[in-house]
């Protein structure tokens, strides 16, 4: 006889604790157990159990608790180095922009001086 499961209404999403996730992953890695078997026993999709297994292998129990992808320390350091380089580049560009702004103000001031009329002509005493 085959078991048929009828789902009526809305099912609520089940949340698992990090300890439960770790237990399921450990059970799936036991001899004689498979991911599919453990998933069927506990009503979990195999893909979710595979995800937990991958997270557990990459980052341990903390990765399962966070539910996020794990980033290696070397990748974090490389990204921090890139951020530092970009911050330095931004600082240089900001300084260049300020220098150019100051130079533009000086140039505009000199143009105003050159546009001013010359000094009035000096009167020479007439010989009347």
Backbone as XML, in Angstrom:
<?xml version="1.0"?>
<chain id="A" units="angstrom">
  <residue number="1" name="UNK">
    <atom name="N" x="0.832" y="-1.168" z="0.000"/>
    <atom name="CA" x="0.000" y="0.000" z="0.000"/>
    <atom name="C" x="0.887" y="1.246" z="0.000"/>
  </residue>
  <residue number="2" name="UNK">
    <atom name="N" x="0.518" y="2.211" z="-0.795"/>
    <atom name="CA" x="1.307" y="3.435" z="-0.954"/>
    <atom name="C" x="0.708" y="4.558" z="-0.108"/>
  </residue>
  <residue number="3" name="UNK">
    <atom name="N" x="1.585" y="5.336" z="0.516"/>
    <atom name="CA" x="1.151" y="6.440" z="1.368"/>
    <atom name="C" x="0.922" y="7.680" z="0.509"/>
  </residue>
  <residue number="4" name="UNK">
    <atom name="N" x="-0.216" y="8.288" z="0.675"/>
    <atom name="CA" x="-0.541" y="9.508" z="-0.066"/>
    <atom name="C" x="-0.754" y="10.611" z="0.959"/>
  </residue>
  <residue number="5" name="UNK">
    <atom name="N" x="-0.093" y="11.732" z="0.722"/>
    <atom name="CA" x="-0.190" y="12.865" z="1.633"/>
    <atom name="C" x="-0.988" y="13.966" z="0.951"/>
  </residue>
  <residue number="6" name="UNK">
    <atom name="N" x="-2.045" y="14.414" z="1.595"/>
    <atom name="CA" x="-2.885" y="15.471" z="1.054"/>
    <atom name="C" x="-2.608" y="16.735" z="1.858"/>
  </residue>
  <residue number="7" name="UNK">
    <atom name="N" x="-2.236" y="17.800" z="1.153"/>
    <atom name="CA" x="-1.941" y="19.072" z="1.809"/>
    <atom name="C" x="-3.119" y="20.002" z="1.567"/>
  </residue>
  <residue number="8" name="UNK">
    <atom name="N" x="-3.708" y="20.430" z="2.663"/>
    <atom name="CA" x="-4.832" y="21.359" z="2.544"/>
    <atom name="C" x="-4.467" y="22.648" z="3.248"/>
  </residue>
  <residue number="9" name="UNK">
    <atom name="N" x="-4.894" y="23.747" z="2.706"/>
    <atom name="CA" x="-4.616" y="25.041" z="3.318"/>
    <atom name="C" x="-3.159" y="25.441" z="3.115"/>
  </residue>
  <residue number="10" name="UNK">
    <atom name="N" x="-2.792" y="26.509" z="3.807"/>
    <atom name="CA" x="-1.421" y="27.008" z="3.679"/>
    <atom name="C" x="-0.542" y="26.364" z="4.723"/>
  </residue>
  <residue number="11" name="UNK">
    <atom name="N" x="0.611" y="25.910" z="4.279"/>
    <atom name="CA" x="1.575" y="25.366" z="5.220"/>
    <atom name="C" x="2.473" y="26.488" z="5.689"/>
  </residue>
  <residue number="12" name="UNK">
    <atom name="N" x="2.798" y="26.468" z="6.974"/>
    <atom name="CA" x="3.712" y="27.465" z="7.490"/>
    <atom name="C" x="5.129" y="26.986" z="7.248"/>
  </residue>
  <residue number="13" name="UNK">
    <atom name="N" x="5.986" y="27.936" z="7.029"/>
    <atom name="CA" x="7.380" y="27.622" z="6.773"/>
    <atom name="C" x="8.033" y="27.166" z="8.075"/>
  </residue>
  <residue number="14" name="UNK">
    <atom name="N" x="8.708" y="26.040" z="8.026"/>
    <atom name="CA" x="9.367" y="25.487" z="9.212"/>
    <atom name="C" x="10.747" y="26.089" z="9.334"/>
  </residue>
  <residue number="15" name="UNK">
    <atom name="N" x="11.080" y="26.546" z="10.536"/>
    <atom name="CA" x="12.405" y="27.078" z="10.819"/>
    <atom name="C" x="13.152" y="26.047" z="11.650"/>
  </residue>
  <residue number="16" name="UNK">
    <atom name="N" x="14.384" y="25.780" z="11.259"/>
    <atom name="CA" x="15.211" y="24.816" z="11.986"/>
    <atom name="C" x="16.318" y="25.547" z="12.721"/>
  </residue>
  <residue number="17" name="UNK">
    <atom name="N" x="16.626" y="25.075" z="13.913"/>
    <atom name="CA" x="17.716" y="25.661" z="14.690"/>
    <atom name="C" x="19.044" y="25.184" z="14.112"/>
  </residue>
  <residue number="18" name="UNK">
    <atom name="N" x="20.122" y="25.897" z="14.376"/>
    <atom name="CA" x="21.432" y="25.436" z="13.898"/>
    <atom name="C" x="21.774" y="24.031" z="14.396"/>
  </residue>
  <residue number="19" name="UNK">
    <atom name="N" x="21.325" y="23.698" z="15.616"/>
    <atom name="CA" x="21.603" y="22.367" z="16.156"/>
    <atom name="C" x="20.866" y="21.295" z="15.360"/>
  </residue>
  <residue number="20" name="UNK">
    <atom name="N" x="19.600" y="21.572" z="14.994"/>
    <atom name="CA" x="18.842" y="20.613" z="14.186"/>
    <atom name="C" x="19.490" y="20.437" z="12.817"/>
  </residue>
  <residue number="21" name="UNK">
    <atom name="N" x="19.880" y="21.537" z="12.212"/>
    <atom name="CA" x="20.518" y="21.455" z="10.894"/>
    <atom name="C" x="21.792" y="20.619" z="10.970"/>
  </residue>
  <residue number="22" name="UNK">
    <atom name="N" x="22.611" y="20.877" z="12.001"/>
    <atom name="CA" x="23.861" y="20.130" z="12.162"/>
    <atom name="C" x="23.570" y="18.653" z="12.401"/>
  </residue>
  <residue number="23" name="UNK">
    <atom name="N" x="22.514" y="18.351" z="13.160"/>
    <atom name="CA" x="22.156" y="16.952" z="13.423"/>
    <atom name="C" x="21.726" y="16.259" z="12.138"/>
  </residue>
  <residue number="24" name="UNK">
    <atom name="N" x="20.918" y="16.927" z="11.318"/>
    <atom name="CA" x="20.470" y="16.335" z="10.057"/>
    <atom name="C" x="21.656" y="16.067" z="9.131"/>
  </residue>
  <residue number="25" name="UNK">
    <atom name="N" x="22.579" y="17.047" z="9.057"/>
    <atom name="CA" x="23.760" y="16.892" z="8.198"/>
    <atom name="C" x="24.619" y="15.742" z="8.703"/>
  </residue>
  <residue number="26" name="UNK">
    <atom name="N" x="24.820" y="15.670" z="10.009"/>
    <atom name="CA" x="25.636" y="14.589" z="10.587"/>
    <atom name="C" x="24.989" y="13.235" z="10.324"/>
  </residue>
  <residue number="27" name="UNK">
    <atom name="N" x="23.686" y="13.170" z="10.449"/>
    <atom name="CA" x="22.972" y="11.921" z="10.190"/>
    <atom name="C" x="23.115" y="11.506" z="8.728"/>
  </residue>
  <residue number="28" name="UNK">
    <atom name="N" x="23.032" y="12.482" z="7.818"/>
    <atom name="CA" x="23.145" y="12.179" z="6.391"/>
    <atom name="C" x="24.543" y="11.678" z="6.024"/>
  </residue>
  <residue number="29" name="UNK">
    <atom name="N" x="25.523" y="12.016" z="6.861"/>
    <atom name="CA" x="26.896" y="11.589" z="6.568"/>
    <atom name="C" x="27.238" y="10.247" z="7.225"/>
  </residue>
  <residue number="30" name="UNK">
    <atom name="N" x="26.306" y="9.698" z="8.018"/>
    <atom name="CA" x="26.524" y="8.410" z="8.677"/>
    <atom name="C" x="26.496" y="7.279" z="7.636"/>
  </residue>
  <residue number="31" name="UNK">
    <atom name="N" x="27.263" y="6.213" z="7.880"/>
    <atom name="CA" x="27.198" y="5.052" z="6.970"/>
    <atom name="C" x="25.782" y="4.468" z="6.971"/>
  </residue>
  <residue number="32" name="UNK">
    <atom name="N" x="25.304" y="4.157" z="5.807"/>
    <atom name="CA" x="23.973" y="3.582" z="5.673"/>
    <atom name="C" x="22.873" y="4.617" z="5.476"/>
  </residue>
  <residue number="33" name="UNK">
    <atom name="N" x="23.203" y="5.891" z="5.606"/>
    <atom name="CA" x="22.233" y="6.955" z="5.395"/>
    <atom name="C" x="22.614" y="7.743" z="4.148"/>
  </residue>
  <residue number="34" name="UNK">
    <atom name="N" x="21.618" y="8.268" z="3.491"/>
    <atom name="CA" x="21.855" y="9.164" z="2.363"/>
    <atom name="C" x="21.116" y="10.471" z="2.626"/>
  </residue>
  <residue number="35" name="UNK">
    <atom name="N" x="21.471" y="11.479" z="1.876"/>
    <atom name="CA" x="20.801" y="12.769" z="2.004"/>
    <atom name="C" x="19.315" y="12.600" z="1.700"/>
  </residue>
  <residue number="36" name="UNK">
    <atom name="N" x="19.004" y="11.840" z="0.675"/>
    <atom name="CA" x="17.600" y="11.644" z="0.296"/>
    <atom name="C" x="16.818" y="10.936" z="1.397"/>
  </residue>
  <residue number="37" name="UNK">
    <atom name="N" x="17.429" y="9.928" z="2.016"/>
    <atom name="CA" x="16.762" y="9.184" z="3.074"/>
    <atom name="C" x="16.481" y="10.077" z="4.283"/>
  </residue>
  <residue number="38" name="UNK">
    <atom name="N" x="17.474" y="10.826" z="4.727"/>
    <atom name="CA" x="17.300" y="11.727" z="5.864"/>
    <atom name="C" x="16.263" y="12.801" z="5.522"/>
  </residue>
  <residue number="39" name="UNK">
    <atom name="N" x="16.322" y="13.326" z="4.319"/>
    <atom name="CA" x="15.374" y="14.352" z="3.897"/>
    <atom name="C" x="13.945" y="13.810" z="3.938"/>
  </residue>
  <residue number="40" name="UNK">
    <atom name="N" x="13.756" y="12.593" z="3.460"/>
    <atom name="CA" x="12.422" y="11.989" z="3.476"/>
    <atom name="C" x="11.940" y="11.750" z="4.909"/>
  </residue>
  <residue number="41" name="UNK">
    <atom name="N" x="12.847" y="11.270" z="5.769"/>
    <atom name="CA" x="12.471" y="10.971" z="7.156"/>
    <atom name="C" x="11.994" y="12.205" z="7.900"/>
  </residue>
  <residue number="42" name="UNK">
    <atom name="N" x="12.622" y="13.348" z="7.633"/>
    <atom name="CA" x="12.316" y="14.549" z="8.397"/>
    <atom name="C" x="11.519" y="15.591" z="7.612"/>
  </residue>
  <residue number="43" name="UNK">
    <atom name="N" x="11.096" y="15.239" z="6.407"/>
    <atom name="CA" x="10.255" y="16.138" z="5.621"/>
    <atom name="C" x="10.979" y="17.375" z="5.126"/>
  </residue>
  <residue number="44" name="UNK">
    <atom name="N" x="12.248" y="17.197" z="4.786"/>
    <atom name="CA" x="13.075" y="18.293" z="4.279"/>
    <atom name="C" x="13.357" y="18.007" z="2.808"/>
  </residue>
  <residue number="45" name="UNK">
    <atom name="N" x="13.481" y="19.048" z="2.010"/>
    <atom name="CA" x="13.861" y="18.809" z="0.621"/>
    <atom name="C" x="15.346" y="18.454" z="0.573"/>
  </residue>
  <residue number="46" name="UNK">
    <atom name="N" x="15.716" y="17.514" z="-0.278"/>
    <atom name="CA" x="17.127" y="17.137" z="-0.373"/>
    <atom name="C" x="18.029" y="18.312" z="-0.732"/>
  </residue>
  <residue number="47" name="UNK">
    <atom name="N" x="17.525" y="19.235" z="-1.559"/>
    <atom name="CA" x="18.361" y="20.373" z="-1.951"/>
    <atom name="C" x="18.709" y="21.239" z="-0.742"/>
  </residue>
  <residue number="48" name="UNK">
    <atom name="N" x="17.749" y="21.384" z="0.190"/>
    <atom name="CA" x="18.006" y="22.157" z="1.398"/>
    <atom name="C" x="19.047" y="21.457" z="2.267"/>
  </residue>
  <residue number="49" name="UNK">
    <atom name="N" x="18.944" y="20.141" z="2.375"/>
    <atom name="CA" x="19.921" y="19.379" z="3.158"/>
    <atom name="C" x="21.304" y="19.435" z="2.508"/>
  </residue>
  <residue number="50" name="UNK">
    <atom name="N" x="21.352" y="19.392" z="1.183"/>
    <atom name="CA" x="22.643" y="19.529" z="0.484"/>
    <atom name="C" x="23.241" y="20.921" z="0.738"/>
  </residue>
  <residue number="51" name="UNK">
    <atom name="N" x="22.378" y="21.939" z="0.753"/>
    <atom name="CA" x="22.851" y="23.306" z="1.021"/>
    <atom name="C" x="23.448" y="23.381" z="2.420"/>
  </residue>
  <residue number="52" name="UNK">
    <atom name="N" x="22.737" y="22.828" z="3.412"/>
    <atom name="CA" x="23.251" y="22.842" z="4.782"/>
    <atom name="C" x="24.573" y="22.094" z="4.871"/>
  </residue>
  <residue number="53" name="UNK">
    <atom name="N" x="24.665" y="21.004" z="4.151"/>
    <atom name="CA" x="25.892" y="20.202" z="4.166"/>
    <atom name="C" x="27.053" y="21.013" z="3.590"/>
  </residue>
  <residue number="54" name="UNK">
    <atom name="N" x="26.799" y="21.700" z="2.474"/>
    <atom name="CA" x="27.840" y="22.518" z="1.860"/>
    <atom name="C" x="28.259" y="23.652" z="2.795"/>
  </residue>
  <residue number="55" name="UNK">
    <atom name="N" x="27.281" y="24.335" z="3.389"/>
    <atom name="CA" x="27.579" y="25.408" z="4.334"/>
    <atom name="C" x="28.371" y="24.884" z="5.527"/>
  </residue>
  <residue number="56" name="UNK">
    <atom name="N" x="27.988" y="23.721" z="6.002"/>
    <atom name="CA" x="28.675" y="23.120" z="7.143"/>
    <atom name="C" x="30.122" y="22.792" z="6.781"/>
  </residue>
  <residue number="57" name="UNK">
    <atom name="N" x="30.340" y="22.282" z="5.578"/>
    <atom name="CA" x="31.704" y="21.949" z="5.146"/>
    <atom name="C" x="32.551" y="23.207" z="4.952"/>
  </residue>
  <residue number="58" name="UNK">
    <atom name="N" x="31.916" y="24.274" z="4.444"/>
    <atom name="CA" x="32.655" y="25.510" z="4.171"/>
    <atom name="C" x="32.946" y="26.314" z="5.422"/>
  </residue>
  <residue number="59" name="UNK">
    <atom name="N" x="31.962" y="26.401" z="6.318"/>
    <atom name="CA" x="32.155" y="27.323" z="7.435"/>
    <atom name="C" x="31.728" y="26.823" z="8.789"/>
  </residue>
  <residue number="60" name="UNK">
    <atom name="N" x="31.381" y="25.563" z="8.904"/>
    <atom name="CA" x="31.017" y="25.031" z="10.200"/>
    <atom name="C" x="29.610" y="25.415" z="10.619"/>
  </residue>
  <residue number="61" name="UNK">
    <atom name="N" x="29.362" y="25.243" z="11.896"/>
    <atom name="CA" x="28.033" y="25.447" z="12.457"/>
    <atom name="C" x="27.593" y="26.906" z="12.362"/>
  </residue>
  <residue number="62" name="UNK">
    <atom name="N" x="28.543" y="27.833" z="12.447"/>
    <atom name="CA" x="28.179" y="29.251" z="12.382"/>
    <atom name="C" x="27.601" y="29.610" z="11.022"/>
  </residue>
  <residue number="63" name="UNK">
    <atom name="N" x="28.088" y="28.953" z="9.963"/>
    <atom name="CA" x="27.564" y="29.227" z="8.622"/>
    <atom name="C" x="26.124" y="28.743" z="8.502"/>
  </residue>
  <residue number="64" name="UNK">
    <atom name="N" x="25.838" y="27.620" z="9.119"/>
    <atom name="CA" x="24.471" y="27.098" z="9.077"/>
    <atom name="C" x="23.550" y="28.032" z="9.854"/>
  </residue>
  <residue number="65" name="UNK">
    <atom name="N" x="24.038" y="28.533" z="10.988"/>
    <atom name="CA" x="23.212" y="29.429" z="11.805"/>
    <atom name="C" x="22.878" y="30.700" z="11.045"/>
  </residue>
  <residue number="66" name="UNK">
    <atom name="N" x="23.865" y="31.235" z="10.323"/>
    <atom name="CA" x="23.648" y="32.471" z="9.578"/>
    <atom name="C" x="22.816" y="32.226" z="8.332"/>
  </residue>
  <residue number="67" name="UNK">
    <atom name="N" x="22.965" y="31.038" z="7.757"/>
    <atom name="CA" x="22.247" y="30.726" z="6.530"/>
    <atom name="C" x="22.804" y="31.442" z="5.325"/>
  </residue>
  <residue number="68" name="UNK">
    <atom name="N" x="24.004" y="32.001" z="5.461"/>
    <atom name="CA" x="24.621" y="32.759" z="4.382"/>
    <atom name="C" x="25.756" y="31.969" z="3.770"/>
  </residue>
  <residue number="69" name="UNK">
    <atom name="N" x="26.175" y="32.456" z="2.610"/>
    <atom name="CA" x="27.349" y="31.882" z="1.983"/>
    <atom name="C" x="28.577" y="32.229" z="2.811"/>
  </residue>
  <residue number="70" name="UNK">
    <atom name="N" x="29.518" y="31.341" z="2.829"/>
    <atom name="CA" x="30.735" y="31.551" z="3.602"/>
    <atom name="C" x="31.807" y="32.101" z="2.677"/>
  </residue>
  <residue number="71" name="UNK">
    <atom name="N" x="32.494" y="33.140" z="3.139"/>
    <atom name="CA" x="33.561" y="33.747" z="2.363"/>
    <atom name="C" x="34.869" y="33.453" z="3.079"/>
  </residue>
  <residue number="72" name="UNK">
    <atom name="N" x="35.856" y="33.023" z="2.324"/>
    <atom name="CA" x="37.132" y="32.669" z="2.938"/>
    <atom name="C" x="37.837" y="33.921" z="3.457"/>
  </residue>
  <residue number="73" name="UNK">
    <atom name="N" x="38.733" y="33.701" z="4.416"/>
    <atom name="CA" x="39.479" y="34.806" z="5.020"/>
    <atom name="C" x="40.321" y="35.508" z="3.966"/>
  </residue>
  <residue number="74" name="UNK">
    <atom name="N" x="40.923" y="34.750" z="3.058"/>
    <atom name="CA" x="41.758" y="35.361" z="2.021"/>
    <atom name="C" x="40.933" y="36.255" z="1.103"/>
  </residue>
  <residue number="75" name="UNK">
    <atom name="N" x="39.705" y="35.850" z="0.830"/>
    <atom name="CA" x="38.827" y="36.664" z="-0.019"/>
    <atom name="C" x="38.436" y="37.956" z="0.698"/>
  </residue>
  <residue number="76" name="UNK">
    <atom name="N" x="38.180" y="37.870" z="2.003"/>
    <atom name="CA" x="37.848" y="39.057" z="2.793"/>
    <atom name="C" x="39.029" y="40.021" z="2.794"/>
  </residue>
  <residue number="77" name="UNK">
    <atom name="N" x="40.235" y="39.494" z="3.005"/>
    <atom name="CA" x="41.427" y="40.348" z="3.028"/>
    <atom name="C" x="41.653" y="41.011" z="1.677"/>
  </residue>
  <residue number="78" name="UNK">
    <atom name="N" x="41.430" y="40.260" z="0.599"/>
    <atom name="CA" x="41.594" y="40.831" z="-0.741"/>
    <atom name="C" x="40.589" y="41.958" z="-0.970"/>
  </residue>
  <residue number="79" name="UNK">
    <atom name="N" x="39.354" y="41.760" z="-0.515"/>
    <atom name="CA" x="38.338" y="42.797" z="-0.677"/>
    <atom name="C" x="38.646" y="44.022" z="0.187"/>
  </residue>
  <residue number="80" name="UNK">
    <atom name="N" x="39.159" y="43.796" z="1.400"/>
    <atom name="CA" x="39.547" y="44.924" z="2.256"/>
    <atom name="C" x="40.689" y="45.714" z="1.628"/>
  </residue>
  <residue number="81" name="UNK">
    <atom name="N" x="41.635" y="45.001" z="1.001"/>
    <atom name="CA" x="42.754" y="45.665" z="0.321"/>
    <atom name="C" x="42.243" y="46.518" z="-0.835"/>
  </residue>
  <residue number="82" name="UNK">
    <atom name="N" x="41.283" y="45.986" z="-1.578"/>
    <atom name="CA" x="40.704" y="46.712" z="-2.713"/>
    <atom name="C" x="39.974" y="47.965" z="-2.221"/>
  </residue>
  <residue number="83" name="UNK">
    <atom name="N" x="39.245" y="47.857" z="-1.117"/>
    <atom name="CA" x="38.544" y="49.012" z="-0.552"/>
    <atom name="C" x="39.552" y="50.083" z="-0.159"/>
  </residue>
  <residue number="84" name="UNK">
    <atom name="N" x="40.647" y="49.671" z="0.475"/>
    <atom name="CA" x="41.680" y="50.620" z="0.892"/>
    <atom name="C" x="42.276" y="51.339" z="-0.329"/>
  </residue>
  <residue number="85" name="UNK">
    <atom name="N" x="42.533" y="50.584" z="-1.398"/>
    <atom name="CA" x="43.072" y="51.186" z="-2.629"/>
    <atom name="C" x="42.079" y="52.198" z="-3.199"/>
  </residue>
  <residue number="86" name="UNK">
    <atom name="N" x="40.818" y="51.844" z="-3.220"/>
    <atom name="CA" x="39.797" y="52.747" z="-3.758"/>
    <atom name="C" x="39.653" y="54.003" z="-2.898"/>
  </residue>
  <residue number="87" name="UNK">
    <atom name="N" x="39.764" y="53.842" z="-1.584"/>
    <atom name="CA" x="39.702" y="55.013" z="-0.705"/>
    <atom name="C" x="40.888" y="55.945" z="-0.959"/>
  </residue>
  <residue number="88" name="UNK">
    <atom name="N" x="42.078" y="55.364" z="-1.159"/>
    <atom name="CA" x="43.260" y="56.180" z="-1.450"/>
    <atom name="C" x="43.086" y="56.906" z="-2.780"/>
  </residue>
  <residue number="89" name="UNK">
    <atom name="N" x="42.570" y="56.197" z="-3.783"/>
    <atom name="CA" x="42.347" y="56.798" z="-5.092"/>
    <atom name="C" x="41.334" y="57.937" z="-4.988"/>
  </residue>
  <residue number="90" name="UNK">
    <atom name="N" x="40.283" y="57.740" z="-4.203"/>
    <atom name="CA" x="39.279" y="58.781" z="-4.007"/>
    <atom name="C" x="39.898" y="60.000" z="-3.338"/>
  </residue>
  <residue number="91" name="UNK">
    <atom name="N" x="40.777" y="59.778" z="-2.365"/>
    <atom name="CA" x="41.461" y="60.880" z="-1.695"/>
    <atom name="C" x="42.310" y="61.688" z="-2.659"/>
  </residue>
  <residue number="92" name="UNK">
    <atom name="N" x="43.043" y="60.970" z="-3.528"/>
    <atom name="CA" x="43.882" y="61.667" z="-4.528"/>
    <atom name="C" x="43.026" y="62.473" z="-5.494"/>
  </residue>
  <residue number="93" name="UNK">
    <atom name="N" x="41.945" y="61.887" z="-5.951"/>
    <atom name="CA" x="41.071" y="62.591" z="-6.910"/>
    <atom name="C" x="40.418" y="63.805" z="-6.250"/>
  </residue>
  <residue number="94" name="UNK">
    <atom name="N" x="40.051" y="63.695" z="-4.999"/>
    <atom name="CA" x="39.466" y="64.831" z="-4.282"/>
    <atom name="C" x="40.481" y="65.960" z="-4.175"/>
  </residue>
  <residue number="95" name="UNK">
    <atom name="N" x="41.733" y="65.610" z="-3.849"/>
    <atom name="CA" x="42.789" y="66.616" z="-3.738"/>
    <atom name="C" x="43.047" y="67.265" z="-5.094"/>
  </residue>
  <residue number="96" name="UNK">
    <atom name="N" x="43.080" y="66.457" z="-6.167"/>
    <atom name="CA" x="43.279" y="67.003" z="-7.512"/>
    <atom name="C" x="42.156" y="67.981" z="-7.868"/>
  </residue>
  <residue number="97" name="UNK">
    <atom name="N" x="40.928" y="67.627" z="-7.526"/>
    <atom name="CA" x="39.792" y="68.503" z="-7.831"/>
    <atom name="C" x="39.913" y="69.830" z="-7.081"/>
  </residue>
  <residue number="98" name="UNK">
    <atom name="N" x="40.364" y="69.783" z="-5.820"/>
    <atom name="CA" x="40.540" y="71.011" z="-5.050"/>
    <atom name="C" x="41.647" y="71.879" z="-5.645"/>
  </residue>
  <residue number="99" name="UNK">
    <atom name="N" x="42.738" y="71.260" z="-6.062"/>
    <atom name="CA" x="43.845" y="72.003" z="-6.683"/>
    <atom name="C" x="43.363" y="72.668" z="-7.968"/>
  </residue>
  <residue number="100" name="UNK">
    <atom name="N" x="42.636" y="71.939" z="-8.785"/>
    <atom name="CA" x="42.118" y="72.497" z="-10.040"/>
    <atom name="C" x="41.126" y="73.627" z="-9.778"/>
  </residue>
  <residue number="101" name="UNK">
    <atom name="N" x="40.302" y="73.484" z="-8.744"/>
    <atom name="CA" x="39.352" y="74.544" z="-8.397"/>
    <atom name="C" x="40.099" y="75.821" z="-7.994"/>
  </residue>
  <residue number="102" name="UNK">
    <atom name="N" x="41.155" y="75.647" z="-7.175"/>
    <atom name="CA" x="41.955" y="76.806" z="-6.764"/>
    <atom name="C" x="42.641" y="77.450" z="-7.963"/>
  </residue>
  <residue number="103" name="UNK">
    <atom name="N" x="43.189" y="76.622" z="-8.864"/>
    <atom name="CA" x="43.867" y="77.147" z="-10.046"/>
    <atom name="C" x="42.886" y="77.906" z="-10.935"/>
  </residue>
  <residue number="104" name="UNK">
    <atom name="N" x="41.679" y="77.409" z="-11.040"/>
    <atom name="CA" x="40.663" y="78.077" z="-11.848"/>
    <atom name="C" x="40.312" y="79.442" z="-11.255"/>
  </residue>
  <residue number="105" name="UNK">
    <atom name="N" x="40.208" y="79.502" z="-9.934"/>
    <atom name="CA" x="39.922" y="80.790" z="-9.291"/>
    <atom name="C" x="41.048" y="81.790" z="-9.550"/>
  </residue>
  <residue number="106" name="UNK">
    <atom name="N" x="42.313" y="81.347" z="-9.471"/>
    <atom name="CA" x="43.457" y="82.228" z="-9.727"/>
    <atom name="C" x="43.437" y="82.697" z="-11.177"/>
  </residue>
  <residue number="107" name="UNK">
    <atom name="N" x="43.169" y="81.774" z="-12.095"/>
    <atom name="CA" x="43.136" y="82.127" z="-13.513"/>
    <atom name="C" x="42.033" y="83.134" z="-13.796"/>
  </residue>
  <residue number="108" name="UNK">
    <atom name="N" x="40.869" y="82.937" z="-13.197"/>
    <atom name="CA" x="39.764" y="83.873" z="-13.409"/>
    <atom name="C" x="40.095" y="85.238" z="-12.816"/>
  </residue>
  <residue number="109" name="UNK">
    <atom name="N" x="40.769" y="85.265" z="-11.700"/>
    <atom name="CA" x="41.162" y="86.542" z="-11.092"/>
    <atom name="C" x="42.147" y="87.281" z="-11.990"/>
  </residue>
  <residue number="110" name="UNK">
    <atom name="N" x="43.074" y="86.544" z="-12.592"/>
    <atom name="CA" x="44.050" y="87.178" z="-13.485"/>
    <atom name="C" x="43.372" y="87.712" z="-14.732"/>
  </residue>
  <residue number="111" name="UNK">
    <atom name="N" x="42.376" y="87.029" z="-15.231"/>
    <atom name="CA" x="41.655" y="87.512" z="-16.400"/>
    <atom name="C" x="40.946" y="88.819" z="-16.078"/>
  </residue>
  <residue number="112" name="UNK">
    <atom name="N" x="40.390" y="88.922" z="-14.892"/>
    <atom name="CA" x="39.717" y="90.159" z="-14.503"/>
    <atom name="C" x="40.704" y="91.314" z="-14.440"/>
  </residue>
  <residue number="113" name="UNK">
    <atom name="N" x="41.891" y="91.042" z="-13.933"/>
    <atom name="CA" x="42.910" y="92.090" z="-13.849"/>
    <atom name="C" x="43.306" y="92.533" z="-15.252"/>
  </residue>
  <residue number="114" name="UNK">
    <atom name="N" x="43.458" y="91.584" z="-16.151"/>
    <atom name="CA" x="43.893" y="91.946" z="-17.510"/>
    <atom name="C" x="42.803" y="92.689" z="-18.273"/>
  </residue>
  <residue number="115" name="UNK">
    <atom name="N" x="41.553" y="92.543" z="-17.876"/>
    <atom name="CA" x="40.459" y="93.230" z="-18.558"/>
    <atom name="C" x="40.234" y="94.644" z="-18.017"/>
  </residue>
  <residue number="116" name="UNK">
    <atom name="N" x="40.840" y="94.938" z="-16.898"/>
    <atom name="CA" x="40.663" y="96.272" z="-16.325"/>
    <atom name="C" x="41.313" y="97.310" z="-17.237"/>
  </residue>
  <residue number="117" name="UNK">
    <atom name="N" x="40.722" y="98.493" z="-17.291"/>
    <atom name="CA" x="41.322" y="99.523" z="-18.153"/>
    <atom name="C" x="42.687" y="99.927" z="-17.604"/>
  </residue>
  <residue number="118" name="UNK">
    <atom name="N" x="43.509" y="100.376" z="-18.511"/>
    <atom name="CA" x="44.840" y="100.819" z="-18.110"/>
    <atom name="C" x="44.727" y="102.056" z="-17.248"/>
  </residue>
  <residue number="119" name="UNK">
    <atom name="N" x="45.770" y="102.359" z="-16.567"/>
    <atom name="CA" x="45.767" y="103.559" z="-15.736"/>
    <atom name="C" x="45.527" y="104.772" z="-16.611"/>
  </residue>
  <residue number="120" name="UNK">
    <atom name="N" x="44.894" y="105.777" z="-16.038"/>
    <atom name="CA" x="44.628" y="106.976" z="-16.871"/>
    <atom name="C" x="45.951" y="107.608" z="-17.296"/>
  </residue>
  <residue number="121" name="UNK">
    <atom name="N" x="45.959" y="108.253" z="-18.438"/>
    <atom name="CA" x="47.215" y="108.838" z="-18.921"/>
    <atom name="C" x="47.680" y="109.930" z="-17.981"/>
  </residue>
  <residue number="122" name="UNK">
    <atom name="N" x="48.965" y="109.990" z="-17.864"/>
    <atom name="CA" x="49.564" y="110.980" z="-16.977"/>
    <atom name="C" x="49.520" y="112.331" z="-17.696"/>
  </residue>
  <residue number="123" name="UNK">
    <atom name="N" x="49.008" y="113.359" z="-16.998"/>
    <atom name="CA" x="48.951" y="114.712" z="-17.576"/>
    <atom name="C" x="50.349" y="115.309" z="-17.558"/>
  </residue>
  <residue number="124" name="UNK">
    <atom name="N" x="50.731" y="115.822" z="-18.664"/>
    <atom name="CA" x="52.026" y="116.514" z="-18.728"/>
    <atom name="C" x="51.774" y="118.006" z="-18.655"/>
  </residue>
  <residue number="125" name="UNK">
    <atom name="N" x="52.577" y="118.694" z="-17.927"/>
    <atom name="CA" x="52.337" y="120.142" z="-17.834"/>
    <atom name="C" x="52.428" y="120.773" z="-19.217"/>
  </residue>
  <residue number="126" name="UNK">
    <atom name="N" x="51.480" y="121.561" z="-19.466"/>
    <atom name="CA" x="51.483" y="122.243" z="-20.772"/>
    <atom name="C" x="52.294" y="123.521" z="-20.683"/>
  </residue>
  <residue number="127" name="UNK">
    <atom name="N" x="52.815" y="123.909" z="-21.728"/>
    <atom name="CA" x="53.654" y="125.107" z="-21.766"/>
    <atom name="C" x="52.848" y="126.295" z="-22.229"/>
  </residue>
  <residue number="128" name="UNK">
    <atom name="N" x="51.956" y="126.706" z="-21.531"/>
    <atom name="CA" x="51.132" y="127.862" z="-21.858"/>
    <atom name="C" x="51.809" y="129.110" z="-21.526"/>
  </residue>
</chain>
